[in-house]
Amino acid sequence: MTLAKGARQRAYVPHTGIAEGAAVRDTDGRTYSAATVENGDPALTTSALRGAIAAAASSGARSFEAAAVVGGLLVSSADLAVLREFGVGVPLLLADNDGTVHHSIST
C-alpha cells in the first residue's frame, strides 16, 4: 500500500485531477508501482493498475500474489481483465487517498 500511495503522488492528471497509484506484488515477492497517466483522449489514458502490471510484466513477472490501488474506489472491467491475465484469485485492495482499504475483490 505504501508504494501505491507514493506512486499516486506522481500521477499525471491534468484533465480530471483524479490521481491513482497502484502496486502489484509478483509471486517472487517483487513489487512494482505506477500512477495514472492521462491523455487528452481518455481512451489513451493509462490507469495506475495497468501501468504497474506493465512494469511488472516488462521485468519478467508472470504471476501476481496481490495488487492494490490507492485513490480509486472503483476499478474498470478492463483493468480487472488485465490483472486476471496474470492469475485467477489475485486479491485487489481498493483504498482511499490515505491508503485506508474500503473494498477488496479478487480476479
Secondary structure, 3 states (H helix, E strand, C coil): CHHHHHHHCCCECCCCCCCCEEEEEECCCCEEEEECECCCCHHHCECHHHHHHHHHHHCCCCCEEEEEEECCCCCCHHHHHHHHCCCCCCEEEEECCCCCEEEEEEC
